[in-house]
Amino acid sequence: MNRVFGSRFSRPGSAALCGILILMMTIAASPGCAVKHQRVLNDYGVGPCPVEAAAHLLSVDALQCWFDAPHGRWRVVGHDSHYAVLVVHVEALNVRDADAIARRFVATENEMFSEILVYVQPERATGPSRMRRVRWERDEGFDVLDFTAPPQ
């Protein structure tokens, strides 16, 4: 008896199964046909922002939701005001969005404050991370400072 016929691939249907398996692996490896995997982000129990929160960035509603930005999402972690100065702390998926985020605060809060400082750090930073501060002054406009800071 020939041992080739006794191999594991000689069973009825195994050739078809092997062919299907090879086809599936080829499709998965093909960049044009492969399913694109999106990075699933943990929302930490925080949902998307309601429409009214976007108009009132210092409201309680705005402290409990994710806003959209050009490079991902962001949320307000906290804010303080000192006389005519507003200081806002933000977590963002990408600190490149700091300018766009600061401009939103300036658009809604420039009547009440003469200076607005927005500190943006990466989401859930666990160690020293790159942080971006965008500062707006009524008379001077915008300036940006990048630095490394411990997580807040």
C-alpha positions as CSV (number, residue, x, y, z in Angstrom):
1,M,0.0,0.0,0.0
2,N,1.3,3.5,-0.9
3,R,1.7,5.7,2.2
4,V,0.8,8.9,0.2
5,F,-2.8,7.8,0.1
6,G,-2.8,7.4,3.8
7,S,-1.7,11.0,4.4
8,R,-4.0,13.4,6.2
9,F,-4.8,15.3,2.9
10,S,-6.2,12.2,1.3
11,R,-9.5,12.3,3.2
12,P,-12.6,13.2,1.1
13,G,-13.2,17.0,1.2
14,S,-9.8,17.9,2.7
15,A,-8.4,19.2,-0.6
16,A,-11.4,21.6,-0.9
17,L,-11.0,22.7,2.7
18,C,-7.3,23.3,2.2
19,G,-8.0,25.3,-1.0
20,I,-10.6,27.5,0.9
21,L,-8.1,28.0,3.7
22,I,-5.4,29.1,1.3
23,L,-7.8,31.5,-0.5
24,M,-8.9,33.1,2.8
25,M,-5.2,33.7,3.8
26,T,-4.5,35.2,0.3
27,I,-7.4,37.6,0.6
28,A,-6.6,38.6,4.1
29,A,-2.9,39.3,3.1
30,S,-4.0,41.4,0.1
31,P,-4.0,45.1,0.9
32,G,-6.7,45.9,-1.7
33,C,-9.1,43.2,-0.4
34,A,-8.3,43.0,3.3
35,V,-10.7,44.4,5.8
36,K,-9.3,47.6,7.3
37,H,-9.1,47.3,11.0
38,Q,-10.0,50.5,12.9
39,R,-8.4,51.2,16.2
40,V,-11.1,50.8,18.8
41,L,-10.8,53.4,21.5
42,N,-11.9,53.0,25.1
43,D,-14.4,55.6,25.9
44,Y,-13.8,55.3,29.7
45,G,-17.6,55.5,30.2
46,V,-17.7,58.9,28.6
47,G,-20.1,59.4,25.7
48,P,-20.1,61.8,22.7
49,C,-21.1,65.4,23.4
50,P,-24.6,66.6,23.0
51,V,-25.1,69.6,20.7
52,E,-25.7,72.0,23.5
53,A,-22.3,71.2,25.1
54,A,-20.5,72.5,22.0
55,A,-22.1,75.9,22.5
56,H,-21.2,76.0,26.2
57,L,-17.7,74.6,26.6
58,L,-17.5,75.5,30.3
59,S,-20.8,73.8,31.2
60,V,-21.1,70.6,33.3
61,D,-22.3,68.8,30.2
62,A,-19.0,69.6,28.4
63,L,-17.0,68.0,31.3
64,Q,-18.7,64.7,30.7
65,C,-18.3,64.0,27.0
66,W,-16.0,63.6,23.9
67,F,-15.8,66.3,21.3
68,D,-14.5,65.7,17.7
69,A,-11.4,67.3,16.3
70,P,-9.5,67.0,13.0
71,H,-7.1,64.3,14.3
72,G,-9.5,62.5,16.7
73,R,-11.4,63.2,19.9
74,W,-10.9,65.4,22.9
75,R,-12.5,66.2,26.2
76,V,-12.3,68.8,28.9
77,V,-10.7,67.5,32.1
78,G,-11.1,70.7,34.0
79,H,-11.0,74.4,33.9
80,D,-10.4,77.4,36.2
81,S,-10.7,81.1,35.9
82,H,-8.7,83.8,37.6
83,Y,-10.1,87.2,37.1
84,A,-10.1,87.6,33.3
85,V,-7.9,84.5,32.6
86,L,-9.3,81.1,31.7
87,V,-7.2,78.0,32.1
88,V,-8.5,74.8,30.5
89,H,-7.0,71.3,30.8
90,V,-7.8,68.9,27.9
91,E,-7.1,65.3,27.0
92,A,-6.9,64.6,23.3
93,L,-6.2,61.7,21.1
94,N,-3.6,63.9,19.3
95,V,-2.0,67.1,20.7
96,R,-1.9,68.4,17.1
97,D,-5.5,69.4,17.7
98,A,-4.6,71.9,20.5
99,D,-4.9,74.9,18.1
100,A,-8.4,73.9,16.9
101,I,-9.5,73.2,20.5
102,A,-8.2,76.5,21.7
103,R,-9.9,78.4,18.9
104,R,-13.2,76.8,20.0
105,F,-12.8,78.2,23.5
106,V,-11.8,81.6,22.1
107,A,-14.8,81.7,19.8
108,T,-17.2,81.1,22.7
109,E,-15.4,82.7,25.7
110,N,-13.6,85.8,24.2
111,E,-16.1,88.3,25.6
112,M,-15.6,87.2,29.2
113,F,-11.9,86.6,29.2
114,S,-8.9,88.6,28.0
115,E,-6.6,85.6,28.1
116,I,-7.3,81.9,27.5
117,L,-4.7,79.1,28.1
118,V,-5.5,75.6,26.8
119,Y,-3.3,72.8,28.0
120,V,-3.6,69.7,25.9
121,Q,-2.1,66.3,26.8
122,P,-2.5,62.9,25.2
123,E,-5.4,60.7,26.4
124,R,-4.6,58.7,29.6
125,A,-0.9,59.6,29.6
126,T,0.7,57.3,32.2
127,G,4.2,58.8,32.2
128,P,5.9,62.0,31.1
129,S,4.3,63.1,27.8
130,R,4.4,65.8,25.3
131,M,2.0,68.6,26.1
132,R,1.0,71.6,24.1
133,R,-0.2,74.9,25.5
134,V,-2.1,77.3,23.3
135,R,-2.3,80.8,24.7
136,W,-4.6,83.5,23.4
137,E,-4.6,87.1,24.5
138,R,-7.1,89.7,23.3
139,D,-4.3,92.1,22.2
140,E,-1.6,89.7,21.2
141,G,-3.5,86.8,19.5
142,F,-2.3,83.1,19.7
143,D,1.0,81.5,20.6
144,V,2.0,77.9,21.1
145,L,4.4,76.2,23.5
146,D,5.3,72.5,23.5
147,F,6.9,70.9,26.5
148,T,7.1,67.6,28.4
149,A,5.1,67.2,31.6
150,P,4.0,64.5,34.0
151,P,0.4,63.2,33.6
152,Q,-2.3,65.2,35.3
